[in-house]
Amino acid sequence: MRNRLRIFGLASLALVGFSWLGEMVFYGDVNAEGVLQESLFLPLTFIFAALGVALVMLSIILDRRR
């Protein structure tokens, strides 16, 4: 169980990197009319980061309790 939590947490943190990279490559710019171009990648980055950190911390806590 703890190993699965850690694996899912690390996979989620890997998805943070891909989401952030997608945001930087494709979006995050101001167009000619002065409108900020945002995408779904930015909120996904924060969601995956929170999930990844929580799962890794939970797996560490469960390891220390045992």
mmCIF file of the N, C-alpha and C atoms, coordinates in Angstrom:
data_MODEL
# 
_entry.id   MODEL 
# 
loop_
_atom_site.group_PDB 
_atom_site.id 
_atom_site.type_symbol 
_atom_site.label_atom_id 
_atom_site.label_alt_id 
_atom_site.label_comp_id 
_atom_site.label_asym_id 
_atom_site.label_entity_id 
_atom_site.label_seq_id 
_atom_site.pdbx_PDB_ins_code 
_atom_site.Cartn_x 
_atom_site.Cartn_y 
_atom_site.Cartn_z 
_atom_site.occupancy 
_atom_site.B_iso_or_equiv 
_atom_site.pdbx_formal_charge 
_atom_site.auth_seq_id 
_atom_site.auth_comp_id 
_atom_site.auth_asym_id 
_atom_site.auth_atom_id 
_atom_site.pdbx_PDB_model_num 
ATOM 1   N N  . MET A 1 1  ? 0.818  -1.195 0.000   1.00 0.00 ? 1  MET A N  1 
ATOM 2   C CA . MET A 1 1  ? 0.000  0.000  0.000   1.00 0.00 ? 1  MET A CA 1 
ATOM 3   C C  . MET A 1 1  ? 0.861  1.258  0.000   1.00 0.00 ? 1  MET A C  1 
ATOM 4   N N  . ARG A 1 2  ? 1.881  1.303  0.877   1.00 0.00 ? 2  ARG A N  1 
ATOM 5   C CA . ARG A 1 2  ? 2.725  2.495  0.953   1.00 0.00 ? 2  ARG A CA 1 
ATOM 6   C C  . ARG A 1 2  ? 3.507  2.687  -0.334  1.00 0.00 ? 2  ARG A C  1 
ATOM 7   N N  . ASN A 1 3  ? 3.967  1.582  -0.928  1.00 0.00 ? 3  ASN A N  1 
ATOM 8   C CA . ASN A 1 3  ? 4.700  1.697  -2.181  1.00 0.00 ? 3  ASN A CA 1 
ATOM 9   C C  . ASN A 1 3  ? 3.806  2.210  -3.292  1.00 0.00 ? 3  ASN A C  1 
ATOM 10  N N  . ARG A 1 4  ? 2.562  1.789  -3.318  1.00 0.00 ? 4  ARG A N  1 
ATOM 11  C CA . ARG A 1 4  ? 1.635  2.274  -4.331  1.00 0.00 ? 4  ARG A CA 1 
ATOM 12  C C  . ARG A 1 4  ? 1.364  3.761  -4.148  1.00 0.00 ? 4  ARG A C  1 
ATOM 13  N N  . LEU A 1 5  ? 1.214  4.194  -2.903  1.00 0.00 ? 5  LEU A N  1 
ATOM 14  C CA . LEU A 1 5  ? 1.015  5.617  -2.649  1.00 0.00 ? 5  LEU A CA 1 
ATOM 15  C C  . LEU A 1 5  ? 2.201  6.427  -3.147  1.00 0.00 ? 5  LEU A C  1 
ATOM 16  N N  . ARG A 1 6  ? 3.392  5.935  -2.870  1.00 0.00 ? 6  ARG A N  1 
ATOM 17  C CA . ARG A 1 6  ? 4.590  6.649  -3.299  1.00 0.00 ? 6  ARG A CA 1 
ATOM 18  C C  . ARG A 1 6  ? 4.712  6.661  -4.818  1.00 0.00 ? 6  ARG A C  1 
ATOM 19  N N  . ILE A 1 7  ? 4.383  5.545  -5.463  1.00 0.00 ? 7  ILE A N  1 
ATOM 20  C CA . ILE A 1 7  ? 4.447  5.490  -6.921  1.00 0.00 ? 7  ILE A CA 1 
ATOM 21  C C  . ILE A 1 7  ? 3.430  6.437  -7.543  1.00 0.00 ? 7  ILE A C  1 
ATOM 22  N N  . PHE A 1 8  ? 2.202  6.444  -7.036  1.00 0.00 ? 8  PHE A N  1 
ATOM 23  C CA . PHE A 1 8  ? 1.187  7.364  -7.560  1.00 0.00 ? 8  PHE A CA 1 
ATOM 24  C C  . PHE A 1 8  ? 1.566  8.818  -7.283  1.00 0.00 ? 8  PHE A C  1 
ATOM 25  N N  . GLY A 1 9  ? 2.160  9.073  -6.137  1.00 0.00 ? 9  GLY A N  1 
ATOM 26  C CA . GLY A 1 9  ? 2.608  10.424 -5.820  1.00 0.00 ? 9  GLY A CA 1 
ATOM 27  C C  . GLY A 1 9  ? 3.709  10.893 -6.751  1.00 0.00 ? 9  GLY A C  1 
ATOM 28  N N  . LEU A 1 10 ? 4.674  10.024 -7.012  1.00 0.00 ? 10 LEU A N  1 
ATOM 29  C CA . LEU A 1 10 ? 5.757  10.391 -7.921  1.00 0.00 ? 10 LEU A CA 1 
ATOM 30  C C  . LEU A 1 10 ? 5.272  10.522 -9.360  1.00 0.00 ? 10 LEU A C  1 
ATOM 31  N N  . ALA A 1 11 ? 4.311  9.679  -9.755  1.00 0.00 ? 11 ALA A N  1 
ATOM 32  C CA . ALA A 1 11 ? 3.728  9.809  -11.092 1.00 0.00 ? 11 ALA A CA 1 
ATOM 33  C C  . ALA A 1 11 ? 2.968  11.124 -11.216 1.00 0.00 ? 11 ALA A C  1 
ATOM 34  N N  . SER A 1 12 ? 2.291  11.510 -10.154 1.00 0.00 ? 12 SER A N  1 
ATOM 35  C CA . SER A 1 12 ? 1.583  12.783 -10.160 1.00 0.00 ? 12 SER A CA 1 
ATOM 36  C C  . SER A 1 12 ? 2.562  13.952 -10.255 1.00 0.00 ? 12 SER A C  1 
ATOM 37  N N  . LEU A 1 13 ? 3.680  13.849 -9.591  1.00 0.00 ? 13 LEU A N  1 
ATOM 38  C CA . LEU A 1 13 ? 4.697  14.893 -9.678  1.00 0.00 ? 13 LEU A CA 1 
ATOM 39  C C  . LEU A 1 13 ? 5.330  14.926 -11.073 1.00 0.00 ? 13 LEU A C  1 
ATOM 40  N N  . ALA A 1 14 ? 5.423  13.789 -11.730 1.00 0.00 ? 14 ALA A N  1 
ATOM 41  C CA . ALA A 1 14 ? 5.899  13.776 -13.118 1.00 0.00 ? 14 ALA A CA 1 
ATOM 42  C C  . ALA A 1 14 ? 4.894  14.476 -14.030 1.00 0.00 ? 14 ALA A C  1 
ATOM 43  N N  . LEU A 1 15 ? 3.608  14.276 -13.765 1.00 0.00 ? 15 LEU A N  1 
ATOM 44  C CA . LEU A 1 15 ? 2.575  14.961 -14.544 1.00 0.00 ? 15 LEU A CA 1 
ATOM 45  C C  . LEU A 1 15 ? 2.611  16.471 -14.316 1.00 0.00 ? 15 LEU A C  1 
ATOM 46  N N  . VAL A 1 16 ? 3.066  16.889 -13.140 1.00 0.00 ? 16 VAL A N  1 
ATOM 47  C CA . VAL A 1 16 ? 3.247  18.323 -12.877 1.00 0.00 ? 16 VAL A CA 1 
ATOM 48  C C  . VAL A 1 16 ? 4.257  18.892 -13.870 1.00 0.00 ? 16 VAL A C  1 
ATOM 49  N N  . GLY A 1 17 ? 5.338  18.175 -14.052 1.00 0.00 ? 17 GLY A N  1 
ATOM 50  C CA . GLY A 1 17 ? 6.364  18.637 -14.990 1.00 0.00 ? 17 GLY A CA 1 
ATOM 51  C C  . GLY A 1 17 ? 5.835  18.735 -16.411 1.00 0.00 ? 17 GLY A C  1 
ATOM 52  N N  . PHE A 1 18 ? 5.076  17.730 -16.843 1.00 0.00 ? 18 PHE A N  1 
ATOM 53  C CA . PHE A 1 18 ? 4.533  17.757 -18.194 1.00 0.00 ? 18 PHE A CA 1 
ATOM 54  C C  . PHE A 1 18 ? 3.489  18.856 -18.363 1.00 0.00 ? 18 PHE A C  1 
ATOM 55  N N  . SER A 1 19 ? 2.655  19.069 -17.355 1.00 0.00 ? 19 SER A N  1 
ATOM 56  C CA . SER A 1 19 ? 1.648  20.133 -17.429 1.00 0.00 ? 19 SER A CA 1 
ATOM 57  C C  . SER A 1 19 ? 2.309  21.508 -17.468 1.00 0.00 ? 19 SER A C  1 
ATOM 58  N N  . TRP A 1 20 ? 3.323  21.696 -16.641 1.00 0.00 ? 20 TRP A N  1 
ATOM 59  C CA . TRP A 1 20 ? 4.025  22.965 -16.622 1.00 0.00 ? 20 TRP A CA 1 
ATOM 60  C C  . TRP A 1 20 ? 4.732  23.212 -17.962 1.00 0.00 ? 20 TRP A C  1 
ATOM 61  N N  . LEU A 1 21 ? 5.344  22.160 -18.492 1.00 0.00 ? 21 LEU A N  1 
ATOM 62  C CA . LEU A 1 21 ? 6.014  22.283 -19.788 1.00 0.00 ? 21 LEU A CA 1 
ATOM 63  C C  . LEU A 1 21 ? 5.013  22.619 -20.888 1.00 0.00 ? 21 LEU A C  1 
ATOM 64  N N  . GLY A 1 22 ? 3.856  21.981 -20.879 1.00 0.00 ? 22 GLY A N  1 
ATOM 65  C CA . GLY A 1 22 ? 2.817  22.284 -21.855 1.00 0.00 ? 22 GLY A CA 1 
ATOM 66  C C  . GLY A 1 22 ? 2.327  23.709 -21.738 1.00 0.00 ? 22 GLY A C  1 
ATOM 67  N N  . GLU A 1 23 ? 2.204  24.202 -20.525 1.00 0.00 ? 23 GLU A N  1 
ATOM 68  C CA . GLU A 1 23 ? 1.790  25.589 -20.313 1.00 0.00 ? 23 GLU A CA 1 
ATOM 69  C C  . GLU A 1 23 ? 2.834  26.556 -20.854 1.00 0.00 ? 23 GLU A C  1 
ATOM 70  N N  . MET A 1 24 ? 4.100  26.272 -20.611 1.00 0.00 ? 24 MET A N  1 
ATOM 71  C CA . MET A 1 24 ? 5.153  27.181 -21.051 1.00 0.00 ? 24 MET A CA 1 
ATOM 72  C C  . MET A 1 24 ? 5.335  27.154 -22.575 1.00 0.00 ? 24 MET A C  1 
ATOM 73  N N  . VAL A 1 25 ? 5.156  26.000 -23.191 1.00 0.00 ? 25 VAL A N  1 
ATOM 74  C CA . VAL A 1 25 ? 5.380  25.874 -24.633 1.00 0.00 ? 25 VAL A CA 1 
ATOM 75  C C  . VAL A 1 25 ? 4.207  26.425 -25.427 1.00 0.00 ? 25 VAL A C  1 
ATOM 76  N N  . PHE A 1 26 ? 2.988  26.084 -25.045 1.00 0.00 ? 26 PHE A N  1 
ATOM 77  C CA . PHE A 1 26 ? 1.831  26.405 -25.870 1.00 0.00 ? 26 PHE A CA 1 
ATOM 78  C C  . PHE A 1 26 ? 1.063  27.646 -25.435 1.00 0.00 ? 26 PHE A C  1 
ATOM 79  N N  . TYR A 1 27 ? 1.124  28.029 -24.158 1.00 0.00 ? 27 TYR A N  1 
ATOM 80  C CA . TYR A 1 27 ? 0.290  29.115 -23.647 1.00 0.00 ? 27 TYR A CA 1 
ATOM 81  C C  . TYR A 1 27 ? 1.113  30.032 -22.757 1.00 0.00 ? 27 TYR A C  1 
ATOM 82  N N  . GLY A 1 28 ? 0.430  30.857 -21.991 1.00 0.00 ? 28 GLY A N  1 
ATOM 83  C CA . GLY A 1 28 ? 1.101  31.734 -21.039 1.00 0.00 ? 28 GLY A CA 1 
ATOM 84  C C  . GLY A 1 28 ? 1.666  32.980 -21.692 1.00 0.00 ? 28 GLY A C  1 
ATOM 85  N N  . ASP A 1 29 ? 1.030  33.463 -22.736 1.00 0.00 ? 29 ASP A N  1 
ATOM 86  C CA . ASP A 1 29 ? 1.513  34.604 -23.483 1.00 0.00 ? 29 ASP A CA 1 
ATOM 87  C C  . ASP A 1 29 ? 0.403  35.655 -23.561 1.00 0.00 ? 29 ASP A C  1 
ATOM 88  N N  . VAL A 1 30 ? 0.767  36.845 -23.885 1.00 0.00 ? 30 VAL A N  1 
ATOM 89  C CA . VAL A 1 30 ? -0.208 37.908 -24.114 1.00 0.00 ? 30 VAL A CA 1 
ATOM 90  C C  . VAL A 1 30 ? -0.308 38.106 -25.626 1.00 0.00 ? 30 VAL A C  1 
ATOM 91  N N  . ASN A 1 31 ? -1.541 38.026 -26.157 1.00 0.00 ? 31 ASN A N  1 
ATOM 92  C CA . ASN A 1 31 ? -1.692 38.157 -27.606 1.00 0.00 ? 31 ASN A CA 1 
ATOM 93  C C  . ASN A 1 31 ? -1.689 39.628 -28.026 1.00 0.00 ? 31 ASN A C  1 
ATOM 94  N N  . ALA A 1 32 ? -1.931 39.882 -29.300 1.00 0.00 ? 32 ALA A N  1 
ATOM 95  C CA . ALA A 1 32 ? -1.847 41.235 -29.852 1.00 0.00 ? 32 ALA A CA 1 
ATOM 96  C C  . ALA A 1 32 ? -2.888 42.181 -29.261 1.00 0.00 ? 32 ALA A C  1 
ATOM 97  N N  . GLU A 1 33 ? -4.040 41.654 -28.831 1.00 0.00 ? 33 GLU A N  1 
ATOM 98  C CA . GLU A 1 33 ? -5.072 42.496 -28.243 1.00 0.00 ? 33 GLU A CA 1 
ATOM 99  C C  . GLU A 1 33 ? -4.854 42.748 -26.757 1.00 0.00 ? 33 GLU A C  1 
ATOM 100 N N  . GLY A 1 34 ? -3.810 42.193 -26.181 1.00 0.00 ? 34 GLY A N  1 
ATOM 101 C CA . GLY A 1 34 ? -3.513 42.380 -24.769 1.00 0.00 ? 34 GLY A CA 1 
ATOM 102 C C  . GLY A 1 34 ? -4.227 41.399 -23.851 1.00 0.00 ? 34 GLY A C  1 
ATOM 103 N N  . VAL A 1 35 ? -4.730 40.297 -24.417 1.00 0.00 ? 35 VAL A N  1 
ATOM 104 C CA . VAL A 1 35 ? -5.441 39.290 -23.632 1.00 0.00 ? 35 VAL A CA 1 
ATOM 105 C C  . VAL A 1 35 ? -4.466 38.182 -23.252 1.00 0.00 ? 35 VAL A C  1 
ATOM 106 N N  . LEU A 1 36 ? -4.464 37.825 -21.978 1.00 0.00 ? 36 LEU A N  1 
ATOM 107 C CA . LEU A 1 36 ? -3.606 36.756 -21.498 1.00 0.00 ? 36 LEU A CA 1 
ATOM 108 C C  . LEU A 1 36 ? -4.152 35.409 -21.951 1.00 0.00 ? 36 LEU A C  1 
ATOM 109 N N  . GLN A 1 37 ? -3.322 34.610 -22.588 1.00 0.00 ? 37 GLN A N  1 
ATOM 110 C CA . GLN A 1 37 ? -3.714 33.295 -23.074 1.00 0.00 ? 37 GLN A CA 1 
ATOM 111 C C  . GLN A 1 37 ? -3.372 32.248 -22.020 1.00 0.00 ? 37 GLN A C  1 
ATOM 112 N N  . GLU A 1 38 ? -4.375 31.666 -21.420 1.00 0.00 ? 38 GLU A N  1 
ATOM 113 C CA . GLU A 1 38 ? -4.190 30.616 -20.408 1.00 0.00 ? 38 GLU A CA 1 
ATOM 114 C C  . GLU A 1 38 ? -4.856 29.338 -20.891 1.00 0.00 ? 38 GLU A C  1 
ATOM 115 N N  . SER A 1 39 ? -4.505 28.265 -20.279 1.00 0.00 ? 39 SER A N  1 
ATOM 116 C CA . SER A 1 39 ? -5.058 26.974 -20.675 1.00 0.00 ? 39 SER A CA 1 
ATOM 117 C C  . SER A 1 39 ? -5.440 26.178 -19.440 1.00 0.00 ? 39 SER A C  1 
ATOM 118 N N  . LEU A 1 40 ? -5.859 24.956 -19.675 1.00 0.00 ? 40 LEU A N  1 
ATOM 119 C CA . LEU A 1 40 ? -6.188 24.046 -18.584 1.00 0.00 ? 40 LEU A CA 1 
ATOM 120 C C  . LEU A 1 40 ? -4.924 23.470 -17.943 1.00 0.00 ? 40 LEU A C  1 
ATOM 121 N N  . PHE A 1 41 ? -3.782 23.636 -18.590 1.00 0.00 ? 41 PHE A N  1 
ATOM 122 C CA . PHE A 1 41 ? -2.544 23.086 -18.054 1.00 0.00 ? 41 PHE A CA 1 
ATOM 123 C C  . PHE A 1 41 ? -2.150 23.730 -16.719 1.00 0.00 ? 41 PHE A C  1 
ATOM 124 N N  . LEU A 1 42 ? -2.390 25.013 -16.563 1.00 0.00 ? 42 LEU A N  1 
ATOM 125 C CA . LEU A 1 42 ? -1.986 25.692 -15.331 1.00 0.00 ? 42 LEU A CA 1 
ATOM 126 C C  . LEU A 1 42 ? -2.742 25.177 -14.110 1.00 0.00 ? 42 LEU A C  1 
ATOM 127 N N  . PRO A 1 43 ? -4.084 25.076 -14.148 1.00 0.00 ? 43 PRO A N  1 
ATOM 128 C CA . PRO A 1 43 ? -4.768 24.494 -12.980 1.00 0.00 ? 43 PRO A CA 1 
ATOM 129 C C  . PRO A 1 43 ? -4.399 23.028 -12.753 1.00 0.00 ? 43 PRO A C  1 
ATOM 130 N N  . LEU A 1 44 ? -4.186 22.286 -13.833 1.00 0.00 ? 44 LEU A N  1 
ATOM 131 C CA . LEU A 1 44 ? -3.783 20.882 -13.683 1.00 0.00 ? 44 LEU A CA 1 
ATOM 132 C C  . LEU A 1 44 ? -2.438 20.770 -12.985 1.00 0.00 ? 44 LEU A C  1 
ATOM 133 N N  . THR A 1 45 ? -1.549 21.714 -13.251 1.00 0.00 ? 45 THR A N  1 
ATOM 134 C CA . THR A 1 45 ? -0.244 21.704 -12.596 1.00 0.00 ? 45 THR A CA 1 
ATOM 135 C C  . THR A 1 45 ? -0.402 21.792 -11.088 1.00 0.00 ? 45 THR A C  1 
ATOM 136 N N  . PHE A 1 46 ? -1.245 22.711 -10.628 1.00 0.00 ? 46 PHE A N  1 
ATOM 137 C CA . PHE A 1 46 ? -1.430 22.880 -9.180  1.00 0.00 ? 46 PHE A CA 1 
ATOM 138 C C  . PHE A 1 46 ? -2.183 21.700 -8.564  1.00 0.00 ? 46 PHE A C  1 
ATOM 139 N N  . ILE A 1 47 ? -3.144 21.153 -9.277  1.00 0.00 ? 47 ILE A N  1 
ATOM 140 C CA . ILE A 1 47 ? -3.893 20.004 -8.760  1.00 0.00 ? 47 ILE A CA 1 
ATOM 141 C C  . ILE A 1 47 ? -2.976 18.794 -8.626  1.00 0.00 ? 47 ILE A C  1 
ATOM 142 N N  . PHE A 1 48 ? -2.200 18.505 -9.676  1.00 0.00 ? 48 PHE A N  1 
ATOM 143 C CA . PHE A 1 48 ? -1.275 17.366 -9.614  1.00 0.00 ? 48 PHE A CA 1 
ATOM 144 C C  . PHE A 1 48 ? -0.191 17.588 -8.562  1.00 0.00 ? 48 PHE A C  1 
ATOM 145 N N  . ALA A 1 49 ? 0.258  18.823 -8.390  1.00 0.00 ? 49 ALA A N  1 
ATOM 146 C CA . ALA A 1 49 ? 1.291  19.104 -7.389  1.00 0.00 ? 49 ALA A CA 1 
ATOM 147 C C  . ALA A 1 49 ? 0.758  18.844 -5.981  1.00 0.00 ? 49 ALA A C  1 
ATOM 148 N N  . ALA A 1 50 ? -0.442 19.323 -5.699  1.00 0.00 ? 50 ALA A N  1 
ATOM 149 C CA . ALA A 1 50 ? -1.027 19.100 -4.375  1.00 0.00 ? 50 ALA A CA 1 
ATOM 150 C C  . ALA A 1 50 ? -1.257 17.612 -4.123  1.00 0.00 ? 50 ALA A C  1 
ATOM 151 N N  . LEU A 1 51 ? -1.774 16.919 -5.127  1.00 0.00 ? 51 LEU A N  1 
ATOM 152 C CA . LEU A 1 51 ? -2.016 15.488 -4.998  1.00 0.00 ? 51 LEU A CA 1 
ATOM 153 C C  . LEU A 1 51 ? -0.710 14.717 -4.817  1.00 0.00 ? 51 LEU A C  1 
ATOM 154 N N  . GLY A 1 52 ? 0.291  15.052 -5.606  1.00 0.00 ? 52 GLY A N  1 
ATOM 155 C CA . GLY A 1 52 ? 1.574  14.360 -5.518  1.00 0.00 ? 52 GLY A CA 1 
ATOM 156 C C  . GLY A 1 52 ? 2.256  14.553 -4.182  1.00 0.00 ? 52 GLY A C  1 
ATOM 157 N N  . VAL A 1 53 ? 2.278  15.789 -3.700  1.00 0.00 ? 53 VAL A N  1 
ATOM 158 C CA . VAL A 1 53 ? 2.911  16.066 -2.408  1.00 0.00 ? 53 VAL A CA 1 
ATOM 159 C C  . VAL A 1 53 ? 2.156  15.365 -1.286  1.00 0.00 ? 53 VAL A C  1 
ATOM 160 N N  . ALA A 1 54 ? 0.832  15.394 -1.342  1.00 0.00 ? 54 ALA A N  1 
ATOM 161 C CA . ALA A 1 54 ? 0.034  14.738 -0.299  1.00 0.00 ? 54 ALA A CA 1 
ATOM 162 C C  . ALA A 1 54 ? 0.269  13.230 -0.288  1.00 0.00 ? 54 ALA A C  1 
ATOM 163 N N  . LEU A 1 55 ? 0.313  12.612 -1.454  1.00 0.00 ? 55 LEU A N  1 
ATOM 164 C CA . LEU A 1 55 ? 0.511  11.158 -1.498  1.00 0.00 ? 55 LEU A CA 1 
ATOM 165 C C  . LEU A 1 55 ? 1.910  10.757 -1.044  1.00 0.00 ? 55 LEU A C  1 
ATOM 166 N N  . VAL A 1 56 ? 2.918  11.509 -1.441  1.00 0.00 ? 56 VAL A N  1 
ATOM 167 C CA . VAL A 1 56 ? 4.284  11.187 -1.006  1.00 0.00 ? 56 VAL A CA 1 
ATOM 168 C C  . VAL A 1 56 ? 4.416  11.379 0.496   1.00 0.00 ? 56 VAL A C  1 
ATOM 169 N N  . MET A 1 57 ? 3.861  12.461 1.023   1.00 0.00 ? 57 MET A N  1 
ATOM 170 C CA . MET A 1 57 ? 3.930  12.691 2.464   1.00 0.00 ? 57 MET A CA 1 
ATOM 171 C C  . MET A 1 57 ? 3.175  11.608 3.234   1.00 0.00 ? 57 MET A C  1 
ATOM 172 N N  . LEU A 1 58 ? 2.023  11.201 2.729   1.00 0.00 ? 58 LEU A N  1 
ATOM 173 C CA . LEU A 1 58 ? 1.259  10.139 3.377   1.00 0.00 ? 58 LEU A CA 1 
ATOM 174 C C  . LEU A 1 58 ? 2.040  8.832  3.388   1.00 0.00 ? 58 LEU A C  1 
ATOM 175 N N  . SER A 1 59 ? 2.713  8.515  2.279   1.00 0.00 ? 59 SER A N  1 
ATOM 176 C CA . SER A 1 59 ? 3.502  7.278  2.254   1.00 0.00 ? 59 SER A CA 1 
ATOM 177 C C  . SER A 1 59 ? 4.684  7.349  3.225   1.00 0.00 ? 59 SER A C  1 
ATOM 178 N N  . ILE A 1 60 ? 5.280  8.525  3.371   1.00 0.00 ? 60 ILE A N  1 
ATOM 179 C CA . ILE A 1 60 ? 6.389  8.676  4.320   1.00 0.00 ? 60 ILE A CA 1 
ATOM 180 C C  . ILE A 1 60 ? 5.876  8.540  5.750   1.00 0.00 ? 60 ILE A C  1 
ATOM 181 N N  . ILE A 1 61 ? 4.744  9.143  6.045   1.00 0.00 ? 61 ILE A N  1 
ATOM 182 C CA . ILE A 1 61 ? 4.163  9.033  7.395   1.00 0.00 ? 61 ILE A CA 1 
ATOM 183 C C  . ILE A 1 61 ? 3.816  7.589  7.722   1.00 0.00 ? 61 ILE A C  1 
ATOM 184 N N  . LEU A 1 62 ? 3.230  6.882  6.756   1.00 0.00 ? 62 LEU A N  1 
ATOM 185 C CA . LEU A 1 62 ? 2.883  5.478  6.994   1.00 0.00 ? 62 LEU A CA 1 
ATOM 186 C C  . LEU A 1 62 ? 4.124  4.618  7.154   1.00 0.00 ? 62 LEU A C  1 
ATOM 187 N N  . ASP A 1 63 ? 5.221  4.947  6.472   1.00 0.00 ? 63 ASP A N  1 
ATOM 188 C CA . ASP A 1 63 ? 6.476  4.206  6.636   1.00 0.00 ? 63 ASP A CA 1 
ATOM 189 C C  . ASP A 1 63 ? 7.048  4.409  8.035   1.00 0.00 ? 63 ASP A C  1 
ATOM 190 N N  . ARG A 1 64 ? 6.995  5.598  8.534   1.00 0.00 ? 64 ARG A N  1 
ATOM 191 C CA . ARG A 1 64 ? 7.571  5.886  9.855   1.00 0.00 ? 64 ARG A CA 1 
ATOM 192 C C  . ARG A 1 64 ? 6.739  5.316  10.978  1.00 0.00 ? 64 ARG A C  1 
ATOM 193 N N  . ARG A 1 65 ? 5.429  5.191  10.764  1.00 0.00 ? 65 ARG A N  1 
ATOM 194 C CA . ARG A 1 65 ? 4.571  4.629  11.809  1.00 0.00 ? 65 ARG A CA 1 
ATOM 195 C C  . ARG A 1 65 ? 4.844  3.144  12.000  1.00 0.00 ? 65 ARG A C  1 
ATOM 196 N N  . ARG A 1 66 ? 5.281  2.493  10.992  1.00 0.00 ? 66 ARG A N  1 
ATOM 197 C CA . ARG A 1 66 ? 5.524  1.049  11.046  1.00 0.00 ? 66 ARG A CA 1 
ATOM 198 C C  . ARG A 1 66 ? 6.861  0.789  11.555  1.00 0.00 ? 66 ARG A C  1 
# 
